[in-house]
């Protein structure tokens, strides 16, 4: 509040929009009424956040911390506030899981000693004195006591496992504040759970509740500002934990695989950040797996719809859950390499015709400013998103005629709208494979001509919280793929799904399948090019074919043992090694060769400097 009071507030009568108030949105006080007019808020200008997420490798060494400090200073000079979202130090989360295993098996908990040594090593590299480790050592003592309790009872619940594993991020953020202070940067740490609360169904099992939790994306920068001020005061540099959130009871929960990246995206959405930067040990998203295909191309610019499809289909750089919150609220994502910060990177854009339009806020991204209408309901429903149909300004020239306007002056953009508004040329952007999937086929003649039968087919999956990835139907059957089953294929959820499906017809389950997906934009217009590669399927049994309703992907379900070969052949046919669409950058091989040349040059320069110093020493 003090922060907002320090800002100039002004608003002309032409900018007044009474339907942005929460009361008008809920029906109390119509836009034209006297009550609605009284609720029109003023506009406050505030510096916008840039959210920086750093992975375990990036926060584990003083060399990479020098890059982090430099980036923070650059953003501060540009007029931004900075929020650092940090993972645990490299391998610390794995060590914490080893601590639990050692305690349960009544072994000496040597992994805890390794964790302490890891943090002491970083502190020493960063030039910190022993007093700077006080907070970390307190956490180590708390961990020791918890592990003693685990050893006494000989088992650990998901709730306790989540609590223990959350200590990695807690310790990394404590030492981060000290490293920043040592560099002359004032920062303050807050608990990520103060802003992020889980939204899990009551019937979810404990493993999913505590170890693979979900948080529903929100955008409410005013509320977030109030919370931050109450916890840490006014600070231009905030530090918090990735991977860890809280449930409504205040207990620690983990976001599961890709959780740290997802935390960064959720927080960027919450504070309506200028953009999100994810710093990792790779250069960004590639057109294929560069570990298997060195000629895979770096994707330098890609839309959020295509990036989400690529990530969902098997690209490992980002978890799909990370892209969605930022995309819902029009926040660009940059994927950068901490080890090579000046190199090319991937920018995940939100196209102009897909950006959410908030009646309660206007943004000036280039200047780093956010104009907030105090008290405006910025918690725009994610259902008005680029996935469910993007909200568009009713008076916008890009609003198709005759479209229904819903909610607070928003309309849902259809796939037809997207095709009309997206003027980019059709293009393939990647070929990836998702392994470890299960194919389920339900066959019954009762499906023919029956209304509502598909709803009955999908009801068991809904009952047991099993998400379906791909669907194909016929007059007498439906096939789906599943990539994640709560509790695994031997768990109660999967057994329940199978029992209910068998009541509807014959069920066939095929395990160890992979989904090979070709991702692009307006992909149906590229079918002639895709057709030229079809001869490569001659030696592959295709179990199912599925196409994206948004015209961004086409998927082929095959057995896992054939998947990688098929990916490489399709990639060679569809993705050029040089040239092609403007989205592409250099190949992985070219980047690595350039990086190696630079390293050799740096080594040679360092050797020359060392020799000159030795020569000077001899002379003196």
Steps between C-alpha positions, in 0.01 A plus 500: 500500500786734583654408167182585312449820701842620387389481138320770304136425430307651220219411262309696241126468468537336159699216656236422759355155455258419777457135403854425617400506863443172677152610601398569141653172389292320759186692414496750790481847352448508125762678285272797446365528851602755760631223726707358216644844421603552861702178484714606201860476632800716426808395305832442673829461320737238639824346382430159353664180609721284284498148641827307470494128563835325553547122515720297730811514284466877461494571876769253605823677403649846555574527126132472411404727789712769336272470197191518722624814674585662168152427362331639813697823466418528130128472569517749787673749269216450252249600768361159591444329831645149514357181647743209524341155509766246597534123499697307759873470439595231250425146625374623839142382438632157403714501817196586711318199356807292585484637855144370531603159363796478738285599799225248417760223463672605827826582326734784581362813331818590312308683227417778747872559551546528124217756483666711770838474324341611171368821654825566685692463174277753322531744789879470491510549122281808538725655763242477781607471863371237741226726644327506159426129534305538825161457332616202293647323804173551690319325214755216512428453872124499435553238231706287736218499755238413239712213369544366852121483523483320166756247624292435814179419315672335202281656231415836349168638376469712183427801722824456695696422184384828346599688815849349503562549126394867524809574710722502190334811359478660844877470546587617149295819542654571840851485359389693190401802711847496657677474164299794364573702814872426461474638145337819624144412395232536767242222473226347711376142512137394518343155513352403162201344677392849607394562139447147365238268649411157368165421342475122523172302490390346829512147358864529382740255663767627740782448250338742257389739775846542650753387238333595170277791597323745269449874538230678302655802321391845613587856407457739792797737532330727753431215740851362444648844575310519828616153602863572413494829687354334810768229491819675385420869466588689184782334303610529139666157513301208642623143546273198533488125455404307192342154514336564841147633569255470786156346532207679670613349831841667468687173440786479250420328169717433196405577141663185365712468186569839345369662817760775527431626148128481571548705819671771297212509251234505773674786680551692175127470435409598855702825495425565129872502420651674199649164400634176644859383452585134559874450536625146459794304358365483142441766234125461467250288310628300202321344206596157635700338777854642448653217703388256231488735201792748497351664189185604691435874459464753781153655494561869563138616488188292548143574602367376831251267325774327304740494797234343720434232241873435461552473876197277546614275217837427658740799489691484829612863541175616660214321665168579327360630830764773493377653174129513578485760785716752312309444176166547675592855594710605201848477658794413268750234612872503420708182535868589546826319571668604825834369375479710182278801579588696185405218263175445308194400700138398454222757533151362557269775384136577550384630164325836494170339405528254789590740783246521782338839519443620855249774547649550844858557389702640216860410440799678356745214459776697333526750784475240773196672651164361603194721522273348761147604574503461876256233608440370149411131465808375319422141587383440144378146455756279324204359310529819295844392385672423175414135553129551567474805274686820572325804638502791257406864533140541387596810306818347366532490121604136532169400654308299241151627432215326670716350775345447841641717774514327834611590850654843552502626142685189386429268210632149452707462186422191296739293291340655190587847634858390556531371145368829361722719716824301486664629183827309543592247235433133579806327640623195688691586818593165653467124522500343847400178674330439833583157638352303790141536379208259513246447219146406605243387241132449578288315244122452508218495244282687751694814412358516148240775474475538879492851644717573800704181470833687484410675824457157660839391363682794654312503830723229660811706420340802666390298803859391573681819390680335205579747223457392137755630245387386153166376369384317186147376439309280258137387471561212739797598711718763662875494567690728739857538621598569860845617614445536875296276727469594871647209691625324185344214305477289817329776698137527606426780253596300193326187625184705554516647150537155344210355698263778393612486134443124482138560592468692172670258259816311407815669631850451355804652673837537324790605721845632403380713213634836388329798339704650215378854432570741216445855631454817295256773410213459252628149458210383284626730225831311519345158439657474150846533657405257774370259238846472344626352826222241531705231325713485817204342683528185287701318771308644796167380639289809572253425779312830492503838324385824660494862379490820705172692481704823500695392190835493679583129522452154352581195712573134426485232770764229448687248712783657703778300334418660162436853623849655494583373151171640371569837665842529337369411155207743520725776635740454210211521250317798653755726677773660284856500632555852364263782414130428520255696715621808686424332831808279466848577626820296468523126555609354832818380333584852374436655842719243674781547245489877549493459877796263490697748288422774750609279791828417328558870434432581865730220616775630272452854630509378860819303430664808348406711801634236737828485305535881512442498874762228545747695284438815705557297816833376366612856421418625846 
